[in-house]
Amino acid sequence: QVQLAESGGGLVQPGGSLRLSCAASRSIFSFTVMGWYRQAPGKQREMVATITSGTITNYADSVKGRFSISGDNAKNSVYLQMNNLKPEDTAVYYCTAGLTTFYMNYWGQGTQVTVSS
């Protein structure tokens, strides 16, 4: 049973930064793709950032230039560095992992990020 555990969410002012962490129960190299999705109240879950084969990154247009995804296999962890946060970034952020690029097999429980003054 694969487990993904997110941490690092919280309340931050607009323009601030947060770093989300996702600890996996096994090597992140065992997944083809890992990523972060988010869901705001009343909205559908959306992709934020993914990293494929440990090197190929992809970002939603709304976060390009502000967010950065990275992985550390020694710690079985994936991170999402979020800078210049905006109120519209407020959402529950989920870590996810896929054995192929076509389907995300595993999901974490989510961590709340609130951007507000």
C-alpha positions as CSV (number, residue, x, y, z in Angstrom):
1,Q,0.0,0.0,0.0
2,V,1.5,3.3,-1.1
3,Q,1.2,6.2,1.2
4,L,1.7,9.9,0.4
5,A,1.8,12.3,3.2
6,E,1.7,16.1,2.6
7,S,2.9,18.8,5.0
8,G,3.8,22.4,4.9
9,G,0.5,24.1,4.3
10,G,-0.8,27.0,6.3
11,L,-1.9,30.6,6.3
12,V,0.3,33.1,4.4
13,Q,-0.1,36.7,3.3
14,P,-0.3,37.6,-0.4
15,G,3.2,37.8,-1.8
16,G,4.5,35.3,0.7
17,S,6.0,31.8,0.2
18,L,5.4,28.3,1.3
19,R,7.1,25.0,0.7
20,L,4.9,21.9,0.5
21,S,6.5,18.5,1.1
22,C,5.2,15.1,0.1
23,A,6.8,12.0,1.8
24,A,6.2,8.7,-0.1
25,S,6.3,5.3,1.5
26,R,8.7,4.1,-1.2
27,S,11.2,5.4,-3.6
28,I,9.9,8.2,-5.8
29,F,11.8,6.6,-8.7
30,S,9.3,3.8,-8.6
31,F,6.7,6.2,-10.0
32,T,6.8,7.5,-13.6
33,V,5.2,10.8,-12.6
34,M,4.6,12.7,-9.4
35,G,2.8,15.9,-8.9
36,W,0.7,18.4,-7.1
37,Y,-3.0,19.1,-7.7
38,R,-5.2,21.5,-5.9
39,Q,-8.9,22.0,-5.3
40,A,-10.5,25.3,-4.2
41,P,-14.0,25.5,-2.7
42,G,-16.6,25.0,-5.4
43,K,-14.1,24.2,-8.1
44,Q,-12.8,21.1,-9.8
45,R,-9.4,19.7,-8.8
46,E,-6.7,21.0,-11.2
47,M,-3.1,20.1,-11.9
48,V,-0.6,22.5,-10.5
49,A,2.8,20.9,-11.3
50,T,4.1,17.5,-12.3
51,I,7.6,15.9,-12.6
52,T,8.1,13.0,-14.9
53,S,11.0,10.5,-14.9
54,G,12.6,12.7,-12.3
55,T,13.4,15.5,-14.7
56,I,10.6,16.7,-16.9
57,T,8.5,19.3,-15.2
58,N,5.1,20.8,-16.2
59,Y,3.2,23.6,-14.7
60,A,-0.2,25.1,-14.9
61,D,-0.1,28.5,-16.7
62,S,-1.4,30.2,-13.5
63,V,1.6,29.2,-11.5
64,K,4.4,29.3,-14.1
65,G,7.3,31.5,-12.8
66,R,6.0,31.3,-9.2
67,F,6.0,27.6,-8.3
68,S,8.7,25.0,-8.6
69,I,8.5,21.2,-8.2
70,S,11.4,19.1,-7.2
71,G,12.2,15.7,-5.9
72,D,14.7,14.1,-3.5
73,N,14.9,10.3,-3.9
74,A,17.2,10.0,-0.8
75,K,14.3,11.3,1.3
76,N,11.5,9.7,-0.8
77,S,10.0,13.2,-1.1
78,V,8.7,15.6,-3.6
79,Y,8.4,19.3,-2.9
80,L,6.4,22.3,-4.2
81,Q,8.1,25.7,-3.6
82,M,5.4,28.4,-3.9
83,N,6.5,32.0,-4.2
84,N,4.6,35.2,-4.7
85,L,1.4,33.6,-3.5
86,K,-1.9,35.1,-4.4
87,P,-5.4,34.8,-2.9
88,E,-6.5,32.7,-5.8
89,D,-3.9,30.1,-4.8
90,T,-6.0,29.2,-1.8
91,A,-7.0,25.6,-2.0
92,V,-6.3,22.1,-0.6
93,Y,-3.2,20.8,-2.2
94,Y,-2.8,17.1,-3.0
95,C,0.3,15.1,-3.7
96,T,-0.2,12.4,-6.3
97,A,1.8,9.7,-8.0
98,G,1.4,7.7,-11.1
99,L,2.9,4.4,-12.4
100,T,2.2,5.7,-15.9
101,T,1.7,9.2,-17.4
102,F,-1.9,8.4,-18.1
103,Y,-3.3,7.9,-14.6
104,M,-2.5,9.0,-11.1
105,N,-2.7,5.9,-9.0
106,Y,-2.1,7.3,-5.6
107,W,-3.2,10.4,-3.7
108,G,-2.4,12.0,-0.4
109,Q,-4.9,13.4,2.1
110,G,-4.2,17.0,1.2
111,T,-2.9,20.1,3.0
112,Q,-4.7,23.4,3.2
113,V,-3.0,26.5,1.8
114,T,-4.7,29.8,2.6
115,V,-3.5,33.1,1.1
116,S,-5.1,36.0,2.9
117,S,-4.2,39.3,4.5
